[in-house]
Amino acid sequence: MEYRINDRVLVKSFAKSNVKVKLINRYSPKKGELGVDGWDAIIYDLHDVKKLIKDGVPYGKNEKPKVWVFDFQIIKKIS
């Protein structure tokens, strides 16, 4: 599936919880550059931030953190 800027997707975090993020910017390295394909994204749901805090991620309670999402972490597009 192809995703676009501003799509909202469900992702599998490394902290074990699935969280909803909004895709902000696509990064795809050019030939010869180091890096991997992925997205800059923001966790927009404070409930998901609280789940990550419970899983041990050091976010603030009312913070909407900017995160990196690898392509393989995306589970599905949500509405």
mmCIF file of the N, C-alpha and C atoms, coordinates in Angstrom:
data_MODEL
# 
_entry.id   MODEL 
# 
loop_
_atom_site.group_PDB 
_atom_site.id 
_atom_site.type_symbol 
_atom_site.label_atom_id 
_atom_site.label_alt_id 
_atom_site.label_comp_id 
_atom_site.label_asym_id 
_atom_site.label_entity_id 
_atom_site.label_seq_id 
_atom_site.pdbx_PDB_ins_code 
_atom_site.Cartn_x 
_atom_site.Cartn_y 
_atom_site.Cartn_z 
_atom_site.occupancy 
_atom_site.B_iso_or_equiv 
_atom_site.pdbx_formal_charge 
_atom_site.auth_seq_id 
_atom_site.auth_comp_id 
_atom_site.auth_asym_id 
_atom_site.auth_atom_id 
_atom_site.pdbx_PDB_model_num 
ATOM 1   N N  . MET A 1 1  ? 0.844  -1.183 0.000  1.00 0.00 ? 1  MET A N  1 
ATOM 2   C CA . MET A 1 1  ? 0.000  0.000  0.000  1.00 0.00 ? 1  MET A CA 1 
ATOM 3   C C  . MET A 1 1  ? 0.886  1.242  0.000  1.00 0.00 ? 1  MET A C  1 
ATOM 4   N N  . GLU A 1 2  ? 0.444  2.237  -0.674 1.00 0.00 ? 2  GLU A N  1 
ATOM 5   C CA . GLU A 1 2  ? 1.189  3.489  -0.737 1.00 0.00 ? 2  GLU A CA 1 
ATOM 6   C C  . GLU A 1 2  ? 0.582  4.500  0.233  1.00 0.00 ? 2  GLU A C  1 
ATOM 7   N N  . TYR A 1 3  ? 1.447  5.160  0.987  1.00 0.00 ? 3  TYR A N  1 
ATOM 8   C CA . TYR A 1 3  ? 1.001  6.134  1.972  1.00 0.00 ? 3  TYR A CA 1 
ATOM 9   C C  . TYR A 1 3  ? 1.438  7.525  1.550  1.00 0.00 ? 3  TYR A C  1 
ATOM 10  N N  . ARG A 1 4  ? 0.716  8.525  2.034  1.00 0.00 ? 4  ARG A N  1 
ATOM 11  C CA . ARG A 1 4  ? 0.995  9.918  1.684  1.00 0.00 ? 4  ARG A CA 1 
ATOM 12  C C  . ARG A 1 4  ? 1.118  10.765 2.937  1.00 0.00 ? 4  ARG A C  1 
ATOM 13  N N  . ILE A 1 5  ? 1.671  11.955 2.756  1.00 0.00 ? 5  ILE A N  1 
ATOM 14  C CA . ILE A 1 5  ? 1.761  12.911 3.848  1.00 0.00 ? 5  ILE A CA 1 
ATOM 15  C C  . ILE A 1 5  ? 0.349  13.197 4.369  1.00 0.00 ? 5  ILE A C  1 
ATOM 16  N N  . ASN A 1 6  ? 0.210  13.291 5.678  1.00 0.00 ? 6  ASN A N  1 
ATOM 17  C CA . ASN A 1 6  ? -1.049 13.529 6.407  1.00 0.00 ? 6  ASN A CA 1 
ATOM 18  C C  . ASN A 1 6  ? -1.922 12.292 6.562  1.00 0.00 ? 6  ASN A C  1 
ATOM 19  N N  . ASP A 1 7  ? -1.497 11.134 6.032  1.00 0.00 ? 7  ASP A N  1 
ATOM 20  C CA . ASP A 1 7  ? -2.242 9.905  6.301  1.00 0.00 ? 7  ASP A CA 1 
ATOM 21  C C  . ASP A 1 7  ? -2.099 9.560  7.776  1.00 0.00 ? 7  ASP A C  1 
ATOM 22  N N  . ARG A 1 8  ? -3.150 8.998  8.322  1.00 0.00 ? 8  ARG A N  1 
ATOM 23  C CA . ARG A 1 8  ? -3.112 8.510  9.703  1.00 0.00 ? 8  ARG A CA 1 
ATOM 24  C C  . ARG A 1 8  ? -3.027 6.991  9.620  1.00 0.00 ? 8  ARG A C  1 
ATOM 25  N N  . VAL A 1 9  ? -2.032 6.430  10.307 1.00 0.00 ? 9  VAL A N  1 
ATOM 26  C CA . VAL A 1 9  ? -1.784 4.996  10.221 1.00 0.00 ? 9  VAL A CA 1 
ATOM 27  C C  . VAL A 1 9  ? -1.580 4.408  11.616 1.00 0.00 ? 9  VAL A C  1 
ATOM 28  N N  . LEU A 1 10 ? -1.815 3.113  11.719 1.00 0.00 ? 10 LEU A N  1 
ATOM 29  C CA . LEU A 1 10 ? -1.546 2.369  12.936 1.00 0.00 ? 10 LEU A CA 1 
ATOM 30  C C  . LEU A 1 10 ? -0.172 1.730  12.772 1.00 0.00 ? 10 LEU A C  1 
ATOM 31  N N  . VAL A 1 11 ? 0.695  1.904  13.768 1.00 0.00 ? 11 VAL A N  1 
ATOM 32  C CA . VAL A 1 11 ? 2.046  1.353  13.691 1.00 0.00 ? 11 VAL A CA 1 
ATOM 33  C C  . VAL A 1 11 ? 2.350  0.494  14.902 1.00 0.00 ? 11 VAL A C  1 
ATOM 34  N N  . LYS A 1 12 ? 3.225  -0.474 14.716 1.00 0.00 ? 12 LYS A N  1 
ATOM 35  C CA . LYS A 1 12 ? 3.708  -1.330 15.795 1.00 0.00 ? 12 LYS A CA 1 
ATOM 36  C C  . LYS A 1 12 ? 4.961  -0.683 16.355 1.00 0.00 ? 12 LYS A C  1 
ATOM 37  N N  . SER A 1 13 ? 4.907  -0.233 17.605 1.00 0.00 ? 13 SER A N  1 
ATOM 38  C CA . SER A 1 13 ? 6.073  0.409  18.215 1.00 0.00 ? 13 SER A CA 1 
ATOM 39  C C  . SER A 1 13 ? 7.026  -0.654 18.749 1.00 0.00 ? 13 SER A C  1 
ATOM 40  N N  . PHE A 1 14 ? 8.264  -0.261 18.975 1.00 0.00 ? 14 PHE A N  1 
ATOM 41  C CA . PHE A 1 14 ? 9.240  -1.165 19.567 1.00 0.00 ? 14 PHE A CA 1 
ATOM 42  C C  . PHE A 1 14 ? 8.977  -1.360 21.060 1.00 0.00 ? 14 PHE A C  1 
ATOM 43  N N  . ALA A 1 15 ? 8.108  -0.543 21.635 1.00 0.00 ? 15 ALA A N  1 
ATOM 44  C CA . ALA A 1 15 ? 7.776  -0.645 23.054 1.00 0.00 ? 15 ALA A CA 1 
ATOM 45  C C  . ALA A 1 15 ? 6.604  -1.589 23.309 1.00 0.00 ? 15 ALA A C  1 
ATOM 46  N N  . LYS A 1 16 ? 6.134  -2.296 22.322 1.00 0.00 ? 16 LYS A N  1 
ATOM 47  C CA . LYS A 1 16 ? 5.103  -3.346 22.311 1.00 0.00 ? 16 LYS A CA 1 
ATOM 48  C C  . LYS A 1 16 ? 3.685  -2.875 22.010 1.00 0.00 ? 16 LYS A C  1 
ATOM 49  N N  . SER A 1 17 ? 3.369  -1.611 22.198 1.00 0.00 ? 17 SER A N  1 
ATOM 50  C CA . SER A 1 17 ? 2.013  -1.124 21.931 1.00 0.00 ? 17 SER A CA 1 
ATOM 51  C C  . SER A 1 17 ? 1.850  -0.689 20.476 1.00 0.00 ? 17 SER A C  1 
ATOM 52  N N  . ASN A 1 18 ? 0.647  -0.844 19.952 1.00 0.00 ? 18 ASN A N  1 
ATOM 53  C CA . ASN A 1 18 ? 0.313  -0.281 18.653 1.00 0.00 ? 18 ASN A CA 1 
ATOM 54  C C  . ASN A 1 18 ? -0.188 1.139  18.895 1.00 0.00 ? 18 ASN A C  1 
ATOM 55  N N  . VAL A 1 19 ? 0.290  2.099  18.098 1.00 0.00 ? 19 VAL A N  1 
ATOM 56  C CA . VAL A 1 19 ? -0.110 3.492  18.282 1.00 0.00 ? 19 VAL A CA 1 
ATOM 57  C C  . VAL A 1 19 ? -0.509 4.102  16.940 1.00 0.00 ? 19 VAL A C  1 
ATOM 58  N N  . LYS A 1 20 ? -1.338 5.149  17.029 1.00 0.00 ? 20 LYS A N  1 
ATOM 59  C CA . LYS A 1 20 ? -1.789 5.866  15.832 1.00 0.00 ? 20 LYS A CA 1 
ATOM 60  C C  . LYS A 1 20 ? -0.889 7.090  15.632 1.00 0.00 ? 20 LYS A C  1 
ATOM 61  N N  . VAL A 1 21 ? -0.424 7.266  14.398 1.00 0.00 ? 21 VAL A N  1 
ATOM 62  C CA . VAL A 1 21 ? 0.425  8.415  14.080 1.00 0.00 ? 21 VAL A CA 1 
ATOM 63  C C  . VAL A 1 21 ? -0.066 9.082  12.802 1.00 0.00 ? 21 VAL A C  1 
ATOM 64  N N  . LYS A 1 22 ? 0.317  10.340 12.646 1.00 0.00 ? 22 LYS A N  1 
ATOM 65  C CA . LYS A 1 22 ? 0.048  11.091 11.427 1.00 0.00 ? 22 LYS A CA 1 
ATOM 66  C C  . LYS A 1 22 ? 1.384  11.245 10.705 1.00 0.00 ? 22 LYS A C  1 
ATOM 67  N N  . LEU A 1 23 ? 1.442  10.827 9.452  1.00 0.00 ? 23 LEU A N  1 
ATOM 68  C CA . LEU A 1 23 ? 2.675  10.893 8.675  1.00 0.00 ? 23 LEU A CA 1 
ATOM 69  C C  . LEU A 1 23 ? 2.941  12.332 8.245  1.00 0.00 ? 23 LEU A C  1 
ATOM 70  N N  . ILE A 1 24 ? 4.159  12.805 8.499  1.00 0.00 ? 24 ILE A N  1 
ATOM 71  C CA . ILE A 1 24 ? 4.500  14.197 8.230  1.00 0.00 ? 24 ILE A CA 1 
ATOM 72  C C  . ILE A 1 24 ? 5.387  14.360 7.004  1.00 0.00 ? 24 ILE A C  1 
ATOM 73  N N  . ASN A 1 25 ? 6.449  13.548 6.931  1.00 0.00 ? 25 ASN A N  1 
ATOM 74  C CA . ASN A 1 25 ? 7.426  13.727 5.866  1.00 0.00 ? 25 ASN A CA 1 
ATOM 75  C C  . ASN A 1 25 ? 8.051  12.385 5.512  1.00 0.00 ? 25 ASN A C  1 
ATOM 76  N N  . ARG A 1 26 ? 8.170  12.097 4.226  1.00 0.00 ? 26 ARG A N  1 
ATOM 77  C CA . ARG A 1 26 ? 8.755  10.847 3.736  1.00 0.00 ? 26 ARG A CA 1 
ATOM 78  C C  . ARG A 1 26 ? 10.253 11.017 3.546  1.00 0.00 ? 26 ARG A C  1 
ATOM 79  N N  . TYR A 1 27 ? 11.016 10.010 3.939  1.00 0.00 ? 27 TYR A N  1 
ATOM 80  C CA . TYR A 1 27 ? 12.453 10.009 3.681  1.00 0.00 ? 27 TYR A CA 1 
ATOM 81  C C  . TYR A 1 27 ? 12.815 8.730  2.949  1.00 0.00 ? 27 TYR A C  1 
ATOM 82  N N  . SER A 1 28 ? 13.490 8.883  1.835  1.00 0.00 ? 28 SER A N  1 
ATOM 83  C CA . SER A 1 28 ? 13.976 7.764  1.054  1.00 0.00 ? 28 SER A CA 1 
ATOM 84  C C  . SER A 1 28 ? 15.381 8.129  0.584  1.00 0.00 ? 28 SER A C  1 
ATOM 85  N N  . PRO A 1 29 ? 16.412 7.433  1.089  1.00 0.00 ? 29 PRO A N  1 
ATOM 86  C CA . PRO A 1 29 ? 17.781 7.817  0.733  1.00 0.00 ? 29 PRO A CA 1 
ATOM 87  C C  . PRO A 1 29 ? 18.057 7.627  -0.756 1.00 0.00 ? 29 PRO A C  1 
ATOM 88  N N  . LYS A 1 30 ? 18.849 8.530  -1.290 1.00 0.00 ? 30 LYS A N  1 
ATOM 89  C CA . LYS A 1 30 ? 19.260 8.435  -2.688 1.00 0.00 ? 30 LYS A CA 1 
ATOM 90  C C  . LYS A 1 30 ? 20.387 7.418  -2.802 1.00 0.00 ? 30 LYS A C  1 
ATOM 91  N N  . LYS A 1 31 ? 20.651 6.984  -3.996 1.00 0.00 ? 31 LYS A N  1 
ATOM 92  C CA . LYS A 1 31 ? 21.707 6.004  -4.233 1.00 0.00 ? 31 LYS A CA 1 
ATOM 93  C C  . LYS A 1 31 ? 23.031 6.540  -3.682 1.00 0.00 ? 31 LYS A C  1 
ATOM 94  N N  . GLY A 1 32 ? 23.693 5.732  -2.875 1.00 0.00 ? 32 GLY A N  1 
ATOM 95  C CA . GLY A 1 32 ? 24.965 6.125  -2.297 1.00 0.00 ? 32 GLY A CA 1 
ATOM 96  C C  . GLY A 1 32 ? 24.851 6.776  -0.926 1.00 0.00 ? 32 GLY A C  1 
ATOM 97  N N  . GLU A 1 33 ? 23.643 7.159  -0.518 1.00 0.00 ? 33 GLU A N  1 
ATOM 98  C CA . GLU A 1 33 ? 23.436 7.761  0.803  1.00 0.00 ? 33 GLU A CA 1 
ATOM 99  C C  . GLU A 1 33 ? 23.157 6.662  1.833  1.00 0.00 ? 33 GLU A C  1 
ATOM 100 N N  . LEU A 1 34 ? 23.537 6.936  3.056  1.00 0.00 ? 34 LEU A N  1 
ATOM 101 C CA . LEU A 1 34 ? 23.206 6.021  4.141  1.00 0.00 ? 34 LEU A CA 1 
ATOM 102 C C  . LEU A 1 34 ? 21.791 6.310  4.617  1.00 0.00 ? 34 LEU A C  1 
ATOM 103 N N  . GLY A 1 35 ? 21.131 5.294  5.125  1.00 0.00 ? 35 GLY A N  1 
ATOM 104 C CA . GLY A 1 35 ? 19.793 5.487  5.674  1.00 0.00 ? 35 GLY A CA 1 
ATOM 105 C C  . GLY A 1 35 ? 18.819 4.439  5.174  1.00 0.00 ? 35 GLY A C  1 
ATOM 106 N N  . VAL A 1 36 ? 17.615 4.508  5.706  1.00 0.00 ? 36 VAL A N  1 
ATOM 107 C CA . VAL A 1 36 ? 16.560 3.571  5.338  1.00 0.00 ? 36 VAL A CA 1 
ATOM 108 C C  . VAL A 1 36 ? 15.282 4.340  5.028  1.00 0.00 ? 36 VAL A C  1 
ATOM 109 N N  . ASP A 1 37 ? 14.394 3.704  4.293  1.00 0.00 ? 37 ASP A N  1 
ATOM 110 C CA . ASP A 1 37 ? 13.110 4.318  3.974  1.00 0.00 ? 37 ASP A CA 1 
ATOM 111 C C  . ASP A 1 37 ? 12.249 4.411  5.227  1.00 0.00 ? 37 ASP A C  1 
ATOM 112 N N  . GLY A 1 38 ? 11.550 5.532  5.363  1.00 0.00 ? 38 GLY A N  1 
ATOM 113 C CA . GLY A 1 38 ? 10.658 5.691  6.497  1.00 0.00 ? 38 GLY A CA 1 
ATOM 114 C C  . GLY A 1 38 ? 10.003 7.059  6.512  1.00 0.00 ? 38 GLY A C  1 
ATOM 115 N N  . TRP A 1 39 ? 9.383  7.365  7.646  1.00 0.00 ? 39 TRP A N  1 
ATOM 116 C CA . TRP A 1 39 ? 8.577  8.574  7.798  1.00 0.00 ? 39 TRP A CA 1 
ATOM 117 C C  . TRP A 1 39 ? 8.889  9.310  9.088  1.00 0.00 ? 39 TRP A C  1 
ATOM 118 N N  . ASP A 1 40 ? 8.863  10.627 9.034  1.00 0.00 ? 40 ASP A N  1 
ATOM 119 C CA . ASP A 1 40 ? 8.723  11.440 10.232 1.00 0.00 ? 40 ASP A CA 1 
ATOM 120 C C  . ASP A 1 40 ? 7.223  11.448 10.501 1.00 0.00 ? 40 ASP A C  1 
ATOM 121 N N  . ALA A 1 41 ? 6.844  11.293 11.754 1.00 0.00 ? 41 ALA A N  1 
ATOM 122 C CA . ALA A 1 41 ? 5.427  11.227 12.102 1.00 0.00 ? 41 ALA A CA 1 
ATOM 123 C C  . ALA A 1 41 ? 5.224  11.842 13.476 1.00 0.00 ? 41 ALA A C  1 
ATOM 124 N N  . ILE A 1 42 ? 3.963  12.061 13.817 1.00 0.00 ? 42 ILE A N  1 
ATOM 125 C CA . ILE A 1 42 ? 3.629  12.592 15.140 1.00 0.00 ? 42 ILE A CA 1 
ATOM 126 C C  . ILE A 1 42 ? 2.550  11.711 15.754 1.00 0.00 ? 42 ILE A C  1 
ATOM 127 N N  . ILE A 1 43 ? 2.725  11.395 17.034 1.00 0.00 ? 43 ILE A N  1 
ATOM 128 C CA . ILE A 1 43 ? 1.696  10.659 17.767 1.00 0.00 ? 43 ILE A CA 1 
ATOM 129 C C  . ILE A 1 43 ? 0.659  11.687 18.205 1.00 0.00 ? 43 ILE A C  1 
ATOM 130 N N  . TYR A 1 44 ? -0.513 11.641 17.615 1.00 0.00 ? 44 TYR A N  1 
ATOM 131 C CA . TYR A 1 44 ? -1.516 12.695 17.845 1.00 0.00 ? 44 TYR A CA 1 
ATOM 132 C C  . TYR A 1 44 ? -2.516 12.352 18.939 1.00 0.00 ? 44 TYR A C  1 
ATOM 133 N N  . ASP A 1 45 ? -2.599 11.092 19.352 1.00 0.00 ? 45 ASP A N  1 
ATOM 134 C CA . ASP A 1 45 ? -3.566 10.668 20.361 1.00 0.00 ? 45 ASP A CA 1 
ATOM 135 C C  . ASP A 1 45 ? -2.875 10.565 21.722 1.00 0.00 ? 45 ASP A C  1 
ATOM 136 N N  . LEU A 1 46 ? -3.306 11.389 22.683 1.00 0.00 ? 46 LEU A N  1 
ATOM 137 C CA . LEU A 1 46 ? -2.679 11.388 24.007 1.00 0.00 ? 46 LEU A CA 1 
ATOM 138 C C  . LEU A 1 46 ? -2.872 10.052 24.733 1.00 0.00 ? 46 LEU A C  1 
ATOM 139 N N  . HIS A 1 47 ? -3.924 9.327  24.399 1.00 0.00 ? 47 HIS A N  1 
ATOM 140 C CA . HIS A 1 47 ? -4.127 7.988  24.977 1.00 0.00 ? 47 HIS A CA 1 
ATOM 141 C C  . HIS A 1 47 ? -2.984 7.061  24.572 1.00 0.00 ? 47 HIS A C  1 
ATOM 142 N N  . ASP A 1 48 ? -2.541 7.160  23.327 1.00 0.00 ? 48 ASP A N  1 
ATOM 143 C CA . ASP A 1 48 ? -1.412 6.350  22.860 1.00 0.00 ? 48 ASP A CA 1 
ATOM 144 C C  . ASP A 1 48 ? -0.111 6.755  23.542 1.00 0.00 ? 48 ASP A C  1 
ATOM 145 N N  . VAL A 1 49 ? 0.054  8.046  23.794 1.00 0.00 ? 49 VAL A N  1 
ATOM 146 C CA . VAL A 1 49 ? 1.246  8.519  24.516 1.00 0.00 ? 49 VAL A CA 1 
ATOM 147 C C  . VAL A 1 49 ? 1.256  7.916  25.919 1.00 0.00 ? 49 VAL A C  1 
ATOM 148 N N  . LYS A 1 50 ? 0.098  7.884  26.567 1.00 0.00 ? 50 LYS A N  1 
ATOM 149 C CA . LYS A 1 50 ? 0.006  7.305  27.914 1.00 0.00 ? 50 LYS A CA 1 
ATOM 150 C C  . LYS A 1 50 ? 0.320  5.809  27.893 1.00 0.00 ? 50 LYS A C  1 
ATOM 151 N N  . LYS A 1 51 ? -0.101 5.100  26.834 1.00 0.00 ? 51 LYS A N  1 
ATOM 152 C CA . LYS A 1 51 ? 0.243  3.683  26.706 1.00 0.00 ? 51 LYS A CA 1 
ATOM 153 C C  . LYS A 1 51 ? 1.757  3.506  26.610 1.00 0.00 ? 51 LYS A C  1 
ATOM 154 N N  . LEU A 1 52 ? 2.412  4.366  25.839 1.00 0.00 ? 52 LEU A N  1 
ATOM 155 C CA . LEU A 1 52 ? 3.865  4.264  25.687 1.00 0.00 ? 52 LEU A CA 1 
ATOM 156 C C  . LEU A 1 52 ? 4.585  4.599  26.993 1.00 0.00 ? 52 LEU A C  1 
ATOM 157 N N  . ILE A 1 53 ? 4.074  5.579  27.734 1.00 0.00 ? 53 ILE A N  1 
ATOM 158 C CA . ILE A 1 53 ? 4.656  5.906  29.039 1.00 0.00 ? 53 ILE A CA 1 
ATOM 159 C C  . ILE A 1 53 ? 4.561  4.688  29.959 1.00 0.00 ? 53 ILE A C  1 
ATOM 160 N N  . LYS A 1 54 ? 3.412  4.026  29.930 1.00 0.00 ? 54 LYS A N  1 
ATOM 161 C CA . LYS A 1 54 ? 3.222  2.820  30.737 1.00 0.00 ? 54 LYS A CA 1 
ATOM 162 C C  . LYS A 1 54 ? 4.190  1.712  30.318 1.00 0.00 ? 54 LYS A C  1 
ATOM 163 N N  . ASP A 1 55 ? 4.541  1.677  29.034 1.00 0.00 ? 55 ASP A N  1 
ATOM 164 C CA . ASP A 1 55 ? 5.495  0.690  28.513 1.00 0.00 ? 55 ASP A CA 1 
ATOM 165 C C  . ASP A 1 55 ? 6.949  1.077  28.788 1.00 0.00 ? 55 ASP A C  1 
ATOM 166 N N  . GLY A 1 56 ? 7.167  2.269  29.386 1.00 0.00 ? 56 GLY A N  1 
ATOM 167 C CA . GLY A 1 56 ? 8.515  2.664  29.763 1.00 0.00 ? 56 GLY A CA 1 
ATOM 168 C C  . GLY A 1 56 ? 9.168  3.724  28.901 1.00 0.00 ? 56 GLY A C  1 
ATOM 169 N N  . VAL A 1 57 ? 8.432  4.302  27.965 1.00 0.00 ? 57 VAL A N  1 
ATOM 170 C CA . VAL A 1 57 ? 8.988  5.347  27.102 1.00 0.00 ? 57 VAL A CA 1 
ATOM 171 C C  . VAL A 1 57 ? 8.900  6.685  27.845 1.00 0.00 ? 57 VAL A C  1 
ATOM 172 N N  . PRO A 1 58 ? 9.991  7.451  27.925 1.00 0.00 ? 58 PRO A N  1 
ATOM 173 C CA . PRO A 1 58 ? 10.003 8.677  28.741 1.00 0.00 ? 58 PRO A CA 1 
ATOM 174 C C  . PRO A 1 58 ? 9.409  9.907  28.041 1.00 0.00 ? 58 PRO A C  1 
ATOM 175 N N  . TYR A 1 59 ? 8.114  9.885  27.764 1.00 0.00 ? 59 TYR A N  1 
ATOM 176 C CA . TYR A 1 59 ? 7.421  11.037 27.205 1.00 0.00 ? 59 TYR A CA 1 
ATOM 177 C C  . TYR A 1 59 ? 6.695  11.772 28.330 1.00 0.00 ? 59 TYR A C  1 
ATOM 178 N N  . GLY A 1 60 ? 6.381  13.050 28.094 1.00 0.00 ? 60 GLY A N  1 
ATOM 179 C CA . GLY A 1 60 ? 5.541  13.802 29.017 1.00 0.00 ? 60 GLY A CA 1 
ATOM 180 C C  . GLY A 1 60 ? 4.081  13.456 28.770 1.00 0.00 ? 60 GLY A C  1 
ATOM 181 N N  . LYS A 1 61 ? 3.233  13.595 29.790 1.00 0.00 ? 61 LYS A N  1 
ATOM 182 C CA . LYS A 1 61 ? 1.822  13.195 29.681 1.00 0.00 ? 61 LYS A CA 1 
ATOM 183 C C  . LYS A 1 61 ? 1.057  13.942 28.598 1.00 0.00 ? 61 LYS A C  1 
ATOM 184 N N  . ASN A 1 62 ? 1.298  15.225 28.429 1.00 0.00 ? 62 ASN A N  1 
ATOM 185 C CA . ASN A 1 62 ? 0.561  16.013 27.439 1.00 0.00 ? 62 ASN A CA 1 
ATOM 186 C C  . ASN A 1 62 ? 1.384  16.308 26.198 1.00 0.00 ? 62 ASN A C  1 
ATOM 187 N N  . GLU A 1 63 ? 2.409  15.531 25.975 1.00 0.00 ? 63 GLU A N  1 
ATOM 188 C CA . GLU A 1 63 ? 3.298  15.725 24.830 1.00 0.00 ? 63 GLU A CA 1 
ATOM 189 C C  . GLU A 1 63 ? 2.752  14.967 23.623 1.00 0.00 ? 63 GLU A C  1 
ATOM 190 N N  . LYS A 1 64 ? 2.880  15.566 22.445 1.00 0.00 ? 64 LYS A N  1 
ATOM 191 C CA . LYS A 1 64 ? 2.569  14.877 21.196 1.00 0.00 ? 64 LYS A CA 1 
ATOM 192 C C  . LYS A 1 64 ? 3.892  14.736 20.446 1.00 0.00 ? 64 LYS A C  1 
ATOM 193 N N  . PRO A 1 65 ? 4.637  13.663 20.750 1.00 0.00 ? 65 PRO A N  1 
ATOM 194 C CA . PRO A 1 65 ? 6.009  13.548 20.253 1.00 0.00 ? 65 PRO A CA 1 
ATOM 195 C C  . PRO A 1 65 ? 6.113  13.266 18.756 1.00 0.00 ? 65 PRO A C  1 
ATOM 196 N N  . LYS A 1 66 ? 7.172  13.824 18.187 1.00 0.00 ? 66 LYS A N  1 
ATOM 197 C CA . LYS A 1 66 ? 7.542  13.526 16.817 1.00 0.00 ? 66 LYS A CA 1 
ATOM 198 C C  . LYS A 1 66 ? 8.382  12.254 16.853 1.00 0.00 ? 66 LYS A C  1 
ATOM 199 N N  . VAL A 1 67 ? 8.084  11.314 15.977 1.00 0.00 ? 67 VAL A N  1 
ATOM 200 C CA . VAL A 1 67 ? 8.744  10.011 15.994 1.00 0.00 ? 67 VAL A CA 1 
ATOM 201 C C  . VAL A 1 67 ? 9.177  9.613  14.581 1.00 0.00 ? 67 VAL A C  1 
ATOM 202 N N  . TRP A 1 68 ? 10.040 8.612  14.513 1.00 0.00 ? 68 TRP A N  1 
ATOM 203 C CA . TRP A 1 68 ? 10.458 8.026  13.246 1.00 0.00 ? 68 TRP A CA 1 
ATOM 204 C C  . TRP A 1 68 ? 9.723  6.708  13.083 1.00 0.00 ? 68 TRP A C  1 
ATOM 205 N N  . VAL A 1 69 ? 9.182  6.460  11.891 1.00 0.00 ? 69 VAL A N  1 
ATOM 206 C CA . VAL A 1 69 ? 8.460  5.223  11.608 1.00 0.00 ? 69 VAL A CA 1 
ATOM 207 C C  . VAL A 1 69 ? 9.102  4.548  10.408 1.00 0.00 ? 69 VAL A C  1 
ATOM 208 N N  . PHE A 1 70 ? 9.598  3.333  10.619 1.00 0.00 ? 70 PHE A N  1 
ATOM 209 C CA . PHE A 1 70 ? 10.094 2.531  9.505  1.00 0.00 ? 70 PHE A CA 1 
ATOM 210 C C  . PHE A 1 70 ? 8.906  2.008  8.709  1.00 0.00 ? 70 PHE A C  1 
ATOM 211 N N  . ASP A 1 71 ? 9.088  1.773  7.418  1.00 0.00 ? 71 ASP A N  1 
ATOM 212 C CA . ASP A 1 71 ? 7.993  1.265  6.589  1.00 0.00 ? 71 ASP A CA 1 
ATOM 213 C C  . ASP A 1 71 ? 7.421  -0.043 7.126  1.00 0.00 ? 71 ASP A C  1 
ATOM 214 N N  . PHE A 1 72 ? 8.284  -0.922 7.641  1.00 0.00 ? 72 PHE A N  1 
ATOM 215 C CA . PHE A 1 72 ? 7.812  -2.229 8.100  1.00 0.00 ? 72 PHE A CA 1 
ATOM 216 C C  . PHE A 1 72 ? 6.977  -2.154 9.372  1.00 0.00 ? 72 PHE A C  1 
ATOM 217 N N  . GLN A 1 73 ? 6.993  -1.007 10.079 1.00 0.00 ? 73 GLN A N  1 
ATOM 218 C CA . GLN A 1 73 ? 6.191  -0.854 11.288 1.00 0.00 ? 73 GLN A CA 1 
ATOM 219 C C  . GLN A 1 73 ? 4.742  -0.516 10.997 1.00 0.00 ? 73 GLN A C  1 
ATOM 220 N N  . ILE A 1 74 ? 4.448  -0.032 9.804  1.00 0.00 ? 74 ILE A N  1 
ATOM 221 C CA . ILE A 1 74 ? 3.080  0.379  9.472  1.00 0.00 ? 74 ILE A CA 1 
ATOM 222 C C  . ILE A 1 74 ? 2.201  -0.856 9.305  1.00 0.00 ? 74 ILE A C  1 
ATOM 223 N N  . ILE A 1 75 ? 1.121  -0.894 10.080 1.00 0.00 ? 75 ILE A N  1 
ATOM 224 C CA . ILE A 1 75 ? 0.184  -2.009 10.033 1.00 0.00 ? 75 ILE A CA 1 
ATOM 225 C C  . ILE A 1 75 ? -0.915 -1.746 9.001  1.00 0.00 ? 75 ILE A C  1 
ATOM 226 N N  . LYS A 1 76 ? -1.555 -0.554 9.123  1.00 0.00 ? 76 LYS A N  1 
ATOM 227 C CA . LYS A 1 76 ? -2.640 -0.237 8.195  1.00 0.00 ? 76 LYS A CA 1 
ATOM 228 C C  . LYS A 1 76 ? -2.971 1.240  8.281  1.00 0.00 ? 76 LYS A C  1 
ATOM 229 N N  . LYS A 1 77 ? -3.654 1.709  7.258  1.00 0.00 ? 77 LYS A N  1 
ATOM 230 C CA . LYS A 1 77 ? -4.156 3.091  7.235  1.00 0.00 ? 77 LYS A CA 1 
ATOM 231 C C  . LYS A 1 77 ? -5.463 3.115  8.017  1.00 0.00 ? 77 LYS A C  1 
ATOM 232 N N  . ILE A 1 78 ? -5.663 4.189  8.801  1.00 0.00 ? 78 ILE A N  1 
ATOM 233 C CA . ILE A 1 78 ? -6.902 4.332  9.568  1.00 0.00 ? 78 ILE A CA 1 
ATOM 234 C C  . ILE A 1 78 ? -7.591 5.627  9.172  1.00 0.00 ? 78 ILE A C  1 
ATOM 235 N N  . SER A 1 79 ? -8.883 5.713  9.479  1.00 0.00 ? 79 SER A N  1 
ATOM 236 C CA . SER A 1 79 ? -9.624 6.931  9.119  1.00 0.00 ? 79 SER A CA 1 
ATOM 237 C C  . SER A 1 79 ? -9.809 7.835  10.308 1.00 0.00 ? 79 SER A C  1 
# 
